[in-house]
Amino acid sequence: MIAAVTEAIGAMRIRDVAEPDEPGVGEVIVRPTAVGICGSDFHFFEGSLSEHAGGSGFPRIQGHEVAATVEAVGPGCREGIEPGRTVALFPLTACGHCYPCRIGRSNVCVNFSLIGIHEDGGLQERLRIADTQVFPIAVANPAVAALVEPVSIAMRAVHRGRVADGEHVVVLGAGPIGQSLLVAAQDRGATVLLVDPLEGRLEIARALGAETVTWTTADDVIARARTWSGGAGPQVVIDATGVPAAVRAAVEMVTSAGWVVQ
């Protein structure tokens, strides 16, 4: 079968690879139909992921934002997973033993394994994966189904930030995660202000119903966000940048007893 194989830093080649083995107990074979390209995919390709993060695992078939069709089902799989179903993949396997796993935070497992980084991912014709990582989805467009993984990050963030109807929410960073946060917060009834230095990204946000502010300096953005939210500061601020100045701005602009999500 055909796969896009990252053979070394900056080197990807389309070539034949071995077909997966038949699915075992609790496993399925899926045929990827759409694969998103994440920032971490680019960092892996350019060689800037650390060895601890899986950055030295060449050759590797990348791709962890995956929509697929189930082709074969092994014994013992859960109900609802059958050939022909459209699914989205949960790409992470947790160890189950570290501190985050023990407190129910397996999404930040210390010893996690991610398809496309630590093991082969979706840029191939067929993929064998555990049925616990396969979720049926009623979406006709595979490209939309592939967005389930990044949008799940936004859903997690608005849940942890306790975003509620009528609240003012500031999102710092208007990339794909920031835009997902906008949609997720609006779905909960919040009014959203999106901040980014790039006008093209802010234009997309306005089309989705956000108010926007161009990032200039932290002090300027803090002042404008407080004015926008009525003076005391927004109830929730979510940083989707990781930039130190933005993180500081998030903490300083939020209202007393508000929530900052990193």
C-alpha positions in Angstrom: 0.0 0.0 0.0 1.0 3.6 -0.4 2.1 5.9 2.4 3.8 9.3 2.8 6.9 8.5 4.8 9.0 11.1 6.6 12.4 9.4 6.1 14.6 12.1 7.8 14.5 15.7 8.7 13.0 17.6 5.8 12.6 14.5 3.6 9.2 12.9 2.9 8.6 10.4 0.1 5.6 8.6 -1.2 6.4 4.9 -1.3 5.1 1.4 -0.8 4.9 0.1 2.8 3.7 -3.2 4.2 0.0 -3.8 4.7 -1.1 -3.9 8.4 -1.7 -7.3 10.0 -5.3 -8.5 10.5 -6.9 -6.8 13.5 -6.5 -8.6 16.8 -8.7 -8.5 19.8 -10.1 -5.0 20.3 -8.5 -3.7 17.1 -9.8 -2.3 13.8 -8.4 -1.5 10.4 -9.4 1.9 9.1 -8.8 3.6 5.7 -7.9 7.3 6.3 -10.0 9.7 4.2 -8.7 13.0 5.4 -5.6 14.0 7.5 -5.0 17.4 9.1 -1.5 18.9 9.2 -0.8 20.1 12.8 2.0 22.4 13.9 3.6 19.5 15.6 3.7 17.7 12.3 5.7 20.5 10.8 8.0 20.6 13.8 8.6 16.9 13.5 9.3 17.3 9.8 11.8 20.1 10.3 13.5 18.3 13.2 12.7 20.7 16.0 10.8 18.3 18.3 12.9 17.1 21.2 13.9 13.4 21.5 11.6 13.2 24.5 8.7 14.4 22.4 9.4 11.7 19.8 11.3 13.9 17.4 14.0 11.4 16.5 11.8 8.6 15.4 12.6 8.4 11.7 11.3 7.0 9.4 7.8 7.8 10.4 4.3 8.0 8.8 2.9 11.2 10.1 -0.7 12.3 10.7 -2.7 12.4 14.0 -5.8 14.5 12.9 -7.5 11.7 11.1 -10.9 10.9 9.6 -11.3 7.4 8.3 -13.7 4.6 7.3 -13.7 1.3 9.2 -12.7 -1.5 6.9 -12.2 -4.5 9.2 -13.1 -5.2 12.9 -11.3 -7.7 15.2 -13.0 -9.7 17.9 -14.1 -8.0 21.1 -14.6 -4.5 19.7 -17.3 -2.4 21.3 -20.8 -2.1 19.8 -21.2 0.4 17.0 -17.8 -0.1 15.3 -18.5 -1.9 12.1 -17.2 -1.8 8.5 -18.3 1.2 6.5 -18.6 3.5 9.5 -17.1 7.0 9.3 -14.9 7.6 12.3 -12.6 10.2 13.9 -9.5 8.9 15.6 -8.3 9.7 19.1 -4.6 9.7 18.5 -3.2 9.3 22.0 -2.5 6.2 24.0 -1.8 6.8 27.7 0.3 4.6 30.1 -2.4 4.4 32.8 0.2 4.5 35.6 1.7 8.0 35.9 0.3 10.8 38.1 -1.8 12.5 35.4 -3.3 9.1 34.5 -4.1 8.2 38.1 -6.0 11.5 38.6 -8.0 11.1 35.4 -5.9 13.5 33.3 -4.6 10.9 30.8 -4.6 13.5 28.0 -1.4 14.9 29.6 0.1 11.5 30.4 3.8 11.7 31.0 4.5 8.6 28.9 1.9 9.0 26.2 2.3 7.7 22.6 0.8 9.6 19.7 0.2 8.2 16.3 2.1 10.2 13.6 4.8 11.0 16.1 5.8 8.0 18.2 4.1 5.4 16.0 2.9 5.5 12.4 -0.2 7.7 11.7 -2.7 8.5 9.1 -0.8 9.4 6.0 -1.2 5.8 4.6 -3.9 3.8 2.9 -4.7 1.6 5.9 -4.1 1.8 9.6 -4.5 -0.7 12.4 -5.6 0.9 15.7 -7.4 0.0 19.0 -11.1 0.3 18.9 -10.9 2.6 22.0 -9.3 5.2 19.7 -12.1 5.0 17.1 -15.2 7.2 17.4 -18.2 7.0 14.9 -19.1 10.5 13.6 -22.1 11.6 11.6 -20.2 14.0 9.3 -20.3 13.7 5.6 -17.2 15.8 4.8 -14.0 13.9 5.8 -12.1 17.2 6.1 -14.5 18.3 8.8 -14.3 15.0 10.5 -10.5 15.3 10.7 -11.0 18.6 12.7 -12.5 16.6 15.6 -9.1 16.2 17.2 -8.1 19.9 17.3 -11.6 21.1 18.1 -11.6 18.7 21.1 -8.8 20.8 22.5 -11.1 23.9 22.4 -13.9 21.9 24.0 -11.6 20.9 26.8 -10.5 24.5 27.3 -14.0 26.0 27.5 -15.0 23.2 29.9 -12.0 23.8 32.2 -12.6 27.6 32.0 -16.3 27.1 33.0 -17.4 29.3 30.1 -21.0 30.2 30.6 -23.9 31.9 28.8 -23.5 35.7 28.8 -19.8 35.8 29.8 -17.1 37.8 28.1 -14.3 35.6 26.9 -10.9 36.7 25.4 -9.0 34.3 23.3 -5.3 35.1 22.7 -4.2 33.7 19.3 -6.4 33.3 16.3 -4.8 30.3 14.6 -6.8 27.0 14.2 -7.0 26.4 17.9 -8.0 30.0 18.6 -10.8 29.8 16.0 -12.0 26.6 17.5 -12.1 28.2 20.9 -14.2 31.0 19.4 -16.8 28.5 18.1 -16.8 26.5 21.3 -17.2 29.6 23.5 -20.0 31.0 21.3 -21.7 27.6 21.5 -21.9 28.1 25.3 -23.5 31.6 24.8 -20.4 33.7 25.4 -19.3 36.9 23.7 -15.8 36.5 22.3 -12.9 38.9 21.7 -10.1 37.4 19.6 -6.6 38.9 19.7 -3.9 38.3 17.1 -1.2 40.3 15.3 -2.3 38.9 11.8 -5.2 40.7 10.1 -5.9 37.7 7.9 -6.7 35.6 11.0 -8.8 38.3 12.6 -10.8 38.6 9.4 -11.7 35.0 9.7 -12.7 35.5 13.3 -15.0 38.4 12.5 -16.7 36.3 9.8 -17.4 33.7 12.6 -18.9 36.4 14.8 -16.1 37.5 17.0 -15.0 41.0 17.9 -11.3 41.5 17.4 -8.2 43.4 18.6 -4.9 43.5 16.9 -2.0 42.5 19.2 0.3 45.5 19.7 1.7 45.5 23.3 0.5 43.6 26.3 -0.5 46.8 28.2 -2.5 48.0 25.2 -4.3 44.7 24.8 -5.0 44.5 28.5 -6.6 47.9 28.5 -8.7 47.3 25.5 -9.9 43.9 26.7 -11.0 45.5 30.0 -12.9 48.2 28.3 -14.5 45.7 25.9 -15.7 43.6 28.8 -17.2 46.5 30.8 -14.2 47.7 32.8 -13.5 44.9 35.4 -12.0 42.5 32.9 -13.3 39.4 31.1 -14.6 36.5 33.1 -12.5 34.0 31.1 -9.2 34.4 29.2 -7.8 31.5 27.1 -4.3 31.7 25.8 -3.7 29.7 22.5 -0.2 31.1 21.8 2.3 30.1 24.5 4.0 33.4 24.0 5.2 34.8 27.4 3.8 38.3 26.9 0.4 36.9 26.0 0.4 34.6 29.1 1.2 37.6 31.3 -1.5 39.6 29.6 -4.1 36.9 30.2 -3.4 36.8 33.9 -3.4 40.6 34.3 -6.6 41.3 32.3 -8.9 38.7 33.8 -11.5 39.9 36.3 -11.1 39.0 40.0 -12.4 35.4 40.5 -12.2 34.8 36.8 -10.5 32.0 34.9 -7.3 31.8 32.9 -6.8 28.7 30.7 -3.4 28.0 29.3 
